[in-house]
Amino acid sequence: MSRGFDTVCLVGLGYIGLPTAVVFALRGINVIGLDVNHIAVETINRGETHILEPGLEDALRRTVAAGHLRATTVPEAADAFLIAVPTPFLSNGGGHEPDLSYVEAASRSIAKVLKKGDLVVLESTSPVGATQEMAGWLAQERSDLTFPQTHGDNSDIRIAHCPERILPGNALTELVTNDRVIGGMTEACAMRARKLYKLVVEGDCIETDCRTAEMAKLTENSFRDVNIAFANELSLICDKLGINVWELIRLANRHPRVNILQPGPGVGGHCIAVDPWFIVSQAPEEARIIRAAREINDSKPEWVIAKVHQAAAEHIAETGKPARIACLGLAFKPNIDDLRESPALSIAKRIADAYPGQVDVVEPHVDALPIDFEGKAQLVSSTTGMNGADIVVLLVDHDAFKVNPFPTDRPVRLVDTRGLWVGRPS
């Protein structure tokens, strides 16, 4: 078990897997990227990226050219396998039960090429127990090998969970500098995984068990979700009482032990909007605050849409004409192109559905609107959107919007969910 890591396989080449593959390849390690998307594989092998992440394409091009990284759709032998595939909700019933089918498929796919001494790490954010389930699927496929659930520290295969902790837009830096929590199914598994990550990670690598590591990632994002929900709930209360919520938060945060976050139109992204529900699904009676926070943040778009309906009704009452509406931003956070679980995207889509042909969308980080906007809204520049709007709906505070003053030469109604023009402190 003292063997090194000559070859590392990244299973899943998306927003987490591809940057991780590149970081290992930059250290001169032979990296194989495995993905079911043959177009993504072909793109990567040309030294090009299919996702937007600062610095990624240049680093990818260099590692591919150096022969340290290549992608494939067919599993190959390696010394370590890092699984970074989606863990969405189950599609049936519209609930919040986690879907581990991608993890299962990835596990069964790589099982055929496992050999004694290999390490398998689940990086996908997962409900508690997922790593153990993964070990079970691997064991089902390879009865000729031993696994930690039956042979402990003497197993042929080492298995661990190491959740990612990166900020989109700064992935290549944070993959190296951030601390990592490494949860092994046994102590030997954790030690083996730590040796792998210390090849690239400058931050601390803290060993624990796999269930605690799984819960740690869910807890981190639930903590953030609860704090965002407090800010969003304050915004609803302040709106009812006629108080500027951004001024209120600025004043409250002058207390030395208070640090209230900023409200917004909801919560998006592949982590905070999803992970807390994994806790709720496993402990529904106990996770009361976590559930309430999710419900508050999930309901915030309804409040925003109600504000738009109110503004549109007031405009037509005053002018007798339908309002031109500009929705500013679609991404789930500023200055990126990632639309996953974005409340801004959902809000803009519903506004376009309600007012077809009256909506301009401004999103400087995409080249085209999603197909379900077709015939209902158009993608325009910030200048065009602002100059033609009767109602401006600020959904994402991209830097590109901060340089544009709000129009004052004519009556324009504003629904500002980010406080950009209504008193947010600089």
Secondary structure by P-SEA (a helix, b strand, c coil): ccccccbbbbccccccaaaaaaaaaaaccbbbbbbccaaaaaaaaaccccccccaaaaaaaaaaaacccccccbbbbccbbbbbcccccccccccccccaaaaaaaaaaaccccccbbbbbbccccccaaaaaaaaaaaaacccccccccccccccbbbbbbbbbbcccaaaaaaccbbbbbbbccaaaaaaaaaaaacccccbbbbbcaaaaaaaaaaaaaaaaaaaaaaaaaaaaaaaacccaaaaaaaaaccccbbbbbbcccccccccccaaaaaaaaccccaaaaaaaaaaaaaaaaaaaaaaaaaaaaaaaacccccbbbbcccccccccccccccaaaaaaaaaaaaccccbbbbbcccccccccccccbbbbcaaaaaaaccbbbbccccccccccccccccbbbbbccccccccccc
